[in-house]
Amino acid sequence: FGFQVIVFEPFFPWYLPGIRLAGGVPRVVTLKPPNFELVESECRKAFTNKTKVVVLNTPHNPTGHVCRKSELEFLSALC
């Protein structure tokens, strides 16, 4: 219990209750219009030594953003 889960907003409403039910603590990174890209500085702020899970779907649902290779590389480096 107490592990952190990174989720990218906007997201489906059942993510947060599911994370909490499993004993996790959500860490929300907001994706901003118009491109809804992953911003490295925002992602970096969300990660801590308690981060155990990253919920990322690409294309992102509901925005449709498809992560570029560079976005996936910096995100994987944070893991």
N, C-alpha and C positions, 0 to 999 in steps of 0.2 A: 504494500500500500504506500501511497505517496509518490509513486513514479509519475513523471510528467509526460504528457502526450501533446505533440505539436499538431495543430489543425489549422487549415487555411480557410479563412472566412472570405466570402460567404460559403456556408456549408449546410448540410441538411440538419434539421433540428434534433434528430435522434443521436447525433455524434456525442454531444456533451453528456446526456444522461448515461449513455453506454460507457463512456470513459469513467464517469464517476461511479457507476455500478461496479466496474471492474477494479475500483480502488485507485484510479488514476486522477491526476490533476491536469485539466486542460490548459494549454498555453496557446492562445489564439494569435495568429499572424493575419492581419487584414490585407487582402489583395485589393489594390485600388484601381478604379477605372482610369483611363479607358482600356488599358492593356492587361490589367490584372496579373502583371509579372511578379515573380518572386524577387523581392528586394533583399540583397545580401545582408545589409545592415539590420533590417528588421528581423530576418531569420536568425542572425547571430545573437540578437538580444533575447530571443525566445529560448534558445538552447541553454541548458545548465547541466551540471553533472548528474542531475536526477532525470534528465530526458532519456526515455527508453523507447519511445515510439514516435514515428512521424506518419501522419495520415495525409497522403498526397495521391491524387488521381490526375492523370494527364491523358487526354484533355480534362481540364478541371471542370467539374460539374458543380454549379450551373453556369459558370462564365464562358466555358469553351476554350479557355487559354490552354495552348499546348506548350509545355515547358521546353525551352531551348536546351541544348546540350550543356551550355555554360551554366544555366540555372541548376540543372541536375548535378553538375560537378561541384559547384560550391556547396550545395545542400549535402551532398554525400561526404564532402570534406568535414562538415560540421558534425557528422555522425561519428 
